[in-house]
Amino acid sequence: MDRYAVSKLAWRLLQLSTLLIPIIPVMSQLPQPDQINYPVPRPLTDSCGVNTNQRDLYVHCVSFKEGIPQRESARLTYTGDVKSWGITPDAGLLVLVREPKSGTRILQRIDLRTGRTTKSESTDRRTTVQPTCGTVMMREFLADRKGGPYRFRDLAVDKEMFVPPSTLDIRCSDDRRYVLRLSSEGELYLDSPNSVLLAKDIKEFNISPDGNHVAYGGGDRLCAGTLKDLENAKSECLGMTWVAGPMIVLNNGSVLFTEQTAQDCSIIVSGKSVSDPCPAVFSWKPGDPNDQLLSFNDSDPHVISAEKGLAIVGAHKKWKDSGLK
């Protein structure tokens, strides 16, 4: 049993034990009903998320009608070869980088209102797309480009995003006031606008949409904290954590990340079934001693607004009715 199953089991047993502790209050000491301060129930809010499963993309939404949860979902791709993806802020365009066979990458654009592909072209195997900076950002590899091999482009408006030379990757807040920049040497910098070195030997990283929280992972540790804490080298880290895919940071400081588990899963690569460690999506917030399993065999988590997510699910139903997937 791996440490995640043990920690989760221990937590559940602890919760159960608190319910089994005998409490025999003296009846005269019990408060009367009009003396009890009943907790105010938390409002039920609609929410949506996006993730990949078996290299296909899914949208999941939960909405509430008269307090009753209504769950809806849509499978946006059926190819089993999605490597990276992004949805534009208006929820109108889905951009995919796919790998139909080993070493071959395709950049595909899909109109989410109709489900139809508007453009499909070959691209370098090092090209990726990411939902960040309030848009869909493409990191395109160009072997003969001066000032570094990668060019960054805002696909929502089809304009280049200018970055310092030797930049390997970037993430930024929705308003782009705060930019995280990974150098080709694995050094993570915060540009806001002055550059501050946050950490070295980093593989994955991200910043919250409002720019107040940052997380990064490298080796066997995941670290996170507020922007102010990180600028003062006061990040909090969770050990024995091998981040194996993109992560996101929510505005409340929680980090959702992909990690490999000890269990093997079968996936299709170039038409052949191969065994690979199963991914899982975990959640962790600085101050918590452990991470928590959210979803097994899923990866690449992202949160979108309920309005956008439900609009995508609704449009997807029309695709199916018209014979499109």
C-alpha positions, 0 to 999 in steps of 0.5 A: 500500500502506498503512502497516499492510501495509508494517509487517506485510510488513517484520516478516515479512521481518525474521523470515525474514531471521533464519532465513536467516542462515548459522550454522556452529557448531563441532561440538565447541562444540555443547551435548550434549542433556542440557546444553540448557535446553529452554523450557517450553511455554506452556499451551494455554488455551481462549479466546473473542471477540466481534466484528461483521462486516458489522454482524452479531454473531459469537462465535469460540472456540478450545478444546484437546483433548489439545493439538489446537485445536478452533475453534467459532463462532456467528453470533448475528444475521442482520439486518446492522444492529447498531449496538451490543451487550452480553452480560450476565455470566451469558451469558444475555442479548444486548442489541442496538441495531439500525438497520433503516433510516436514523434508526430505532433498535430496542432488542432483548433476546434470551435467549441460552439459547433464541435468542428475543427477549424484548423489542423497542422503539423507541429514540432514534438516540443510544442505545447499549449497551456491555459494561462495568462488569461488566454491559451498560450502556445509554446512553439519550438523553432530551431533557427530562432534567435534569442532562444528556441521557443516562441510564445503566442497568445492564441486568443488574439494570435499575437506573440508574447515577448519574453527574455531570451533563453526562456523555457516556459512561462505562467502568469496571472490573468492580468499578466501583472505577475509572470513566472518564468522558467529559464533553460537552466531550470531556474524559476523567476518571478517578474513583477516587473523586477526579476526575483529568483524563487527556486532552482531545478524546477520542472512544473510550476504555476501561479493563481489567476489573481497572482497572489499564490505560487506553486512549483515542483522539482525532484521529490518536493512540491512547494507553495506560498503567497507571493510575498512569502516566496519573495522572502524565501518563506515557501512551505513544502510537501516532501515525497511528492513527485509531480508528473504533470501540469499543476494549477493554483487556485485563488485560495492557495490550494494546489491541484497537481498530477502525480504518478501512483504505484499502480500500473495502467494500460494506455494506447500509444501508437495503436499499441497497449503499453503499461505505465504508472497510473496518474492521479490528481491530488490537492494540497494547501500550505498548512496541511500536513498531507495531500489528498487524492481527488481523482484516480487515473486523471491528470492535467487538472484545470478549473473553469467558471461554471458559466463557461463549463455549462456552456461547453456541456450544452454545446456538446449535446448539440454536437451529439444530436447532429452526429458530431463528437 
